[in-house]
Amino acid sequence: MSTRALIWCQLVATFAGVSAADTPGKKVIDDAIAALGGDNFLKMQDRVETGRAYSFYRDSLSDLSIAKIYTRYITVDPTKSAHQLGVRERQSFGKNEDSAVVLLEAGGANITYRGPKAIPTEDFERYRETTLHNIFYILRQRLHEPGMEFESRGADVVDRMPVEIVDVIDGENFVVRVYFHQTTKLPVKQSFSRLDPKTKERDEEVTRFDRYRENQGIQWPQQITRERNGEKIYQIFADSVSFNQDLTDDLFSITTSTRKK
């Protein structure tokens, strides 16, 4: 074997031995999972967030409500998890939870005293895409999806915080850029672009995560803010977040009464 051929074989062997787990981007992801609670985070079955939710229009407050958000994770085949939601959610509003939005794997409904009304397809698709590309959902449900890559973009200072930046790229080349605090290792911001089906223009979606608190061995942000094209559209301030509350199927039924028993 020639010297050139021998060097080539050695290089191939060297790079073949470098797995995705050894990349700088995957190291940041692994550190984030550990900071979020490790197995406690990865194995959480459900979550209940109680607090205040705010909606904005053109950066001005348009609505606010007492909110209680119930979330339950369900098992999804990793080969299909880029498209199928692995979560069910009920967003209840008002002191007595007099109205709610129930979001399932393939659709959802607004529920009031008049009964359920299906959520428009366009609105549900936006929710589905936003959920699938949320970093907490990715780490909990899509981590082992075929083709998932974590590409480091190095260190920087963003919003006056020292961060490590990682591009999370799925098998369909959808990119979510995530910013992890260099000290706490927790995600503090993420962004991605989405094609608006009506305008055919791309919307820039940004989410910020603040005020982490630990409960039941899991770190979770108590303040979450979403922006679209530079304008604030949604914000939640949680007074409490609890995990593994054994949420049942009837809670996510669109025929269930809005008032909790």
N, C-alpha and C positions, 0 to 999 in steps of 0.2 A: 504494500500500500504506500502511495506517495505521501510525502510530508503534508502537502496541501489537503489530500483526502483525509489524513489522520486528524488534522486540525478541525476540518469540517465535522467529522464524526464526533469529536470531543465537544464542539459547540452545540451540536444537536442534542447530545446526551445531557449537557448542562442545562439547556433551556427546557428540555422535556421534564427535567426534575423540578422545575419551578412551577408550582401549582398556583391557582387563583388565590389560595389562602395566604401565599407568600407575598402578594403584591401590596404596595403601600396603601392603595385604596381599600383593599379588604382588611388590612390591619386597622384602619380607622373605623370601619364598620364593626369589626369584632370588639374594639374598645367601646364603641357606642352601645352595643348590645350588653356588654358587661356593666356599663354605667347605668343602663336602664333597669337592670335587675337580673341579667343573665337568664337562667332557666325560669325564674319567676315571671319575667317578661315574656319569654318565648312560649310558656305554657299557660298564660292567662286565658281563661275561657270566656269571660265577659267583663263588662265595665259599666259603672253607673256614675255619671257626672251630674252634679247639681249646682246650679248657679244662675247667672244672668246672661242672656244672649242678646246681641245688638245687631241690627241690620242697618246698612248704610246705602244711600243713593247719592252719587256724585260727592262722596266724602262727607255727606251730612247725615246725621242720624235720622232714620226713617221709621224705625220700630225697635222696641225693646220688650223683653218678656222674661219672667221667671221661667227657667227651663230645666228639664230633667231628661238627660239623654241616656238611653239604655242601648248597649252594644253587645252583641254576642258573636263570637267567631265560630265558623263552621268549617268542616274539613273540605278542602278542594284538591283535586288531582293536580300536582305540580305542573304537569304537561299542559294543563288548561287554565292555570291560574292567571295568565295574562288577560283573560277575557271574562272569566266567571268570578263573580263576587263571592268572597268567603266570609261574609259578614251580614248580619241582620241588625237593623237599627230602628229604634223608636224615639222620636224627639217629641216630648210632651211639654206643653206650654200652659202657663197660668198656675196659680197657687193650688188649684184643685185638679190640675192637668185636664182642663176642659176641652182642649184641642190637641191634636197630635199629627205627626207625619210618620208613617211607617214605611220603611224602605227595605225591600227584600232582594233576593238575588236577581230577579228579572223585571222588577217594577215596584211601584209603591202607590200610596194613597194619602191624601189629606183627610183627616177624620175630625168631624165636628158633631154637634148635636143633630145635624141634619143627616148624618151618616157619612160613609166614605165616598171620596171622589178621586178617581185615578189621577196620578201625577202625569202631566204631559210628557210624551216620550223624550222630547228635547231636554227638559229639565232633569229627567232621570238619567239620561246619558251623560249630562254634565256631572251629576253626582257620582255616577259610576266611574268615570274617568278620574275625577278628583280623588275618590277613595282608592282606586287601584294605584295611583301614583303618589299617595301619601307615604312619607318615609316610615312612619310607625306601622302602617299596614304592610308595606314592603318587607320590613324586618320580621314581622310576625307571620305573614302568610306567603310571601313570594321569595324568600331568601334562597330556596333551593330550586327555583324555577330554571329549566334549561335555557342556556344562553344569557343568564343574568351576569352582568359584569360590573365591577366597581373600579372606576378609573380616577386616580388621584389627580387633582389640579393644583396641589401644593397648598402653601399657607398664605394667609392674608389677614388684613384687619377689615372687618365688615361691621357696620353699625357700632363702631368703637370696641369691638370684641375681637380678640385673636382667634382665628378659626382655621380649621383644615377643611378643604373643599374637595368633595368627591362627586363625580358624575356617576349616577346609577343608570345603567343602560340595560334595557331588557332585550329579549330575543328579537323584538320587532324594531329595535333601534330607537325606542322612545327614551328620551333622556330626562332625568330629574336631577337637578344640581342641588346638592345638600351641603349645608355649612354646619360643621361640628365645632363646638367650643374647645379650644386647645387644652384647657385645664379640666373642665368637667367631663369632656368627651361626649356631651349630650348634643343632639341636633337643636339648633337655634333658628334655622331658616332653611327654606327650600324654594325652588322655583322650577317651572316648566312652561312651555308654550303649547297652546291648544288651538286647533283650527275651528273657528266659529262656523257652524254649518249654514247660518243665514248670511252673514257678511262675507264669508270666504276669506276673512282676515284672521291673523293669528292673535290670540289673546295671551298675554303674559300673566300667569297665575303665580302669586307669591304667598307663602304662608310663613308666619313667624311664631316661634314657640318660646314662652317666657314663664317665669315663676314656677320652676319645678318643685315638687314636693314628693317625699317618699311615703308610700303607704303599702303595707303588706309586701314589703321587699321590692316594690316597683316604683321607679321614678316616672312622674307624668306631669306635663305642663298644665298649670292652672289657668294660664292665659294663652289663647290661640287667636291670631289675627290673620284674616285672609284679605288679599288685595288682588285686584284685576286691572291690568294696564295702569298701575300706579295709583289707583283709587281704592280706599278701604271699602270692603263690601260686607264683612262679617267679623264679629268678635265675640268671644265667650270668655267670661270670668267665672271659673269654677270655685265654689266655696268648699266642695268636697268631691273626692274621686275615690270610689271603692272598687274592688276587683273580686271576681269569683263569687258572685252572689246567687249562683244557681238560677239564672233567669230561665223561664220556661217558654214553650212555644206560644202559649195563649197571649203572652205579652206582645208578640209580633204579629198577631192576627189582625187583619184590617177590618174584621167584623166585631172586634172587641170594643166594648164601651170605652169612651175616652176617659171617664172618671175611674181612677184606680181604686180598687177595693182595699 
